[in-house]
Amino acid sequence: MKIGELAKLAKCSTETIRFYEKRGLLTRPDRSENNYRHYTKQHLNRLLFICNCRVLEMSHDEIQILIAIMDNPDNQGGHDNAHNLLANHLHHIDERIEELTKLRKQLIKLQQNCHSADQSCGILQEITDMPITNKIIKSHV
């Protein structure tokens, strides 16, 4: 199949497919005589796996590890490595939930400072007056 067909089946863009190829998550396909990329069912299965991992908010590095485990099923310890990776990912998610809970409480407090009868907006002033340390939120990109 061509890249457009693969993208449609995986519900992603052709740019996403090319990105995963460049990152080494998806193997580059053979080219046909007319120089079109020719993707197989294996490419589709791998792409679906990658996309599902991304839905689970796994990093590209985590996905790479899982792919290595999949590609080496005879490797002893692969199951343990996958289990440990998932445990670490769950820990990371728990940390994010805690951060988001704190953020939610902070936003509720800001919202409660809105004085609709007053001409000045309490929310905007509160945000301006917040200590710098409260403004820093970890980024999980």
C-alpha positions in Angstrom: 0.0 0.0 0.0 1.0 3.6 -0.5 1.7 6.0 2.3 -1.7 7.7 1.9 -3.5 4.4 2.3 -1.4 3.5 5.4 -2.1 6.9 6.9 -5.9 6.5 6.3 -5.9 3.0 7.9 -3.9 4.2 10.9 -5.9 7.5 11.2 -2.7 9.6 11.2 -1.0 11.9 8.7 1.6 11.0 6.2 3.9 13.5 8.0 3.5 11.4 11.2 4.5 8.3 9.3 7.6 10.0 7.9 8.5 11.3 11.3 8.3 7.8 12.8 10.5 6.5 10.0 13.1 9.2 10.7 13.0 8.4 14.4 13.6 4.7 13.6 10.3 3.7 15.2 8.9 2.5 11.8 11.1 0.8 9.3 11.5 2.4 6.0 9.6 0.6 3.3 10.9 -0.8 0.0 10.3 1.4 -3.0 8.4 0.1 -6.0 9.7 0.5 -9.6 7.9 3.8 -9.9 9.7 5.0 -6.7 6.6 4.9 -4.5 7.0 3.6 -1.0 5.4 0.3 -0.6 4.0 -0.4 2.9 3.0 -3.8 4.1 0.6 -5.2 6.8 3.6 -5.3 9.1 4.1 -1.6 8.7 0.4 -1.0 9.5 0.6 -3.2 12.6 3.8 -1.4 13.8 2.2 2.0 13.1 -1.0 1.1 15.0 1.2 -0.1 17.9 3.1 3.3 17.9 -0.1 5.3 17.7 -1.6 3.4 20.5 1.5 3.9 22.6 1.2 7.6 21.9 -2.4 7.6 23.0 -1.1 6.1 26.3 1.2 9.1 26.4 4.4 7.0 26.1 7.5 8.8 25.0 9.3 7.9 21.8 12.1 6.4 23.9 9.6 4.2 25.8 8.1 3.1 22.5 11.6 2.3 21.1 12.2 0.0 24.1 8.9 -1.8 23.6 9.6 -2.2 19.9 13.0 -3.7 20.7 11.3 -6.2 23.1 8.7 -7.1 20.4 11.4 -7.5 17.8 13.4 -9.8 20.1 10.8 -12.2 21.6 13.5 -14.7 22.5 15.4 -12.2 24.7 15.1 -13.3 28.3 14.0 -10.5 30.5 11.9 -8.8 27.8 8.7 -9.4 29.8 10.3 -7.9 32.9 11.6 -4.9 30.9 8.2 -4.3 29.5 6.6 -4.6 33.0 9.2 -2.3 34.5 8.7 0.3 31.7 5.0 0.3 32.3 5.5 0.6 36.1 7.7 3.6 35.6 5.2 5.1 33.1 2.4 4.6 35.7 4.6 6.4 38.3 5.1 9.2 35.9 1.3 9.5 35.3 0.7 9.5 39.1 3.1 12.4 39.4 1.4 14.3 36.6 -2.0 13.7 38.3 -0.7 15.1 41.5 0.7 18.2 39.7 -2.6 18.7 37.8 -4.6 18.4 41.1 -2.4 21.1 42.6 -2.9 23.2 39.4 -6.7 22.7 39.6 -6.8 23.9 43.2 -4.8 26.9 42.3 -7.1 27.8 39.4 -10.2 27.4 41.6 -8.6 29.7 44.1 -7.9 32.2 41.3 -11.5 31.9 40.0 -12.9 32.7 43.4 -11.0 36.0 43.4 -13.1 37.3 40.5 -15.1 40.3 41.7 -17.7 40.9 39.0 -19.0 44.1 40.7 -15.5 45.6 40.7 -14.1 47.1 37.5 -10.7 45.4 38.1 -10.4 41.7 37.5 -9.2 39.9 40.6 -8.0 36.9 38.5 -5.7 39.0 36.4 -4.2 40.7 39.5 -3.8 37.4 41.3 -1.9 35.9 38.4 0.3 39.0 38.2 1.0 38.8 42.0 1.7 35.1 42.2 5.2 34.2 43.5 7.5 33.0 40.7 7.8 29.5 42.3 4.1 28.9 41.9 4.2 29.7 38.2 6.6 27.0 37.3 4.8 23.8 36.2 6.8 20.8 35.0 6.5 20.2 31.3 5.9 16.6 30.2 6.5 16.9 26.5 
